[in-house]
Amino acid sequence: MSKYKLASGTWPYMFPPYAARPYTLEEVFKMLSELKFDGVELSGFKPHAHPELYPTKKERSDLKSLAESYGLEICGYAADMGGYAIASNYEEERKMYEKMFKMNLDFCRDLDIKSMRVDTVSGPKGIPGVPWDVAMKRVIEMFKKCAKLAEDAGVVLVWEFEPGFMFNKPSEIMKIVKEVNHPNFKLMVDTCHAHCCGIGLNQPYPLEIIDVPLSKIAAEFIRRLKGYIGHVHLIDSDNTLNPHNTSTHAPFGLGVIDFDEVMKALDEVGYSGWLSLDLCFWPQAWEATKDCKKFLDKLVEKYG
């Protein structure tokens, strides 16, 4: 039996360019099932799996059953935190973040979802009027609090670092995860984001670059994060940011990442579990999924 299982997020099929006519969750489940994915990672953004769209335990149970009827395990949840800044100077805004977090955590508990994604909310330049060290302290404190709440709910909290949000330098990422210092707080490593953070995209100066051959940056970052990886997204990078000011999630073969090196690095750090495809904001994500699944199948056959 392979030590890896394959999933895909649902957000690529509801975010732009599909926002005008998002694919429904059932349409996505059906497509992923036909391509023989093992699981699905739910988007917590409307019109997909937002808690307000499934307010009762019965409706949540039915959603879980719907995914299972297509042979899919729900392996993770990307929560909509309402844009409330963790590092805000306004206590009420930070309290709203906690309220949204608890609402999404209850949703995960009701659907028996074992992993929930968070980010630092604010853009790479931070928040005007909030010193960098103060912002980091607030983020660390909130992640600590949320990690404990998630632990009590039986859910692992995973932080997805990326160039589109603040604290995107390799040293900052390491500092935060080490200072949160909670066994239930892990990193979500998206290979595209790891690559782009490693080449300095959207970083405040001075830039912090991982100095290895370009194709091996994501793999090297994974090695540095040994012991802290809780979930993995696999997708390529063409060294650019997309119009949404974060990493361009290019289908495999259209970028520069060496995925043989990535898989070797995952093995070296002892990671096993879910590998999720993430075609976020890719213009032809729906059409690209089939070939991406074939690529992932070959990787798992070779390294699983």
Disulfide bonds with the S-S distance in Angstrom:
none
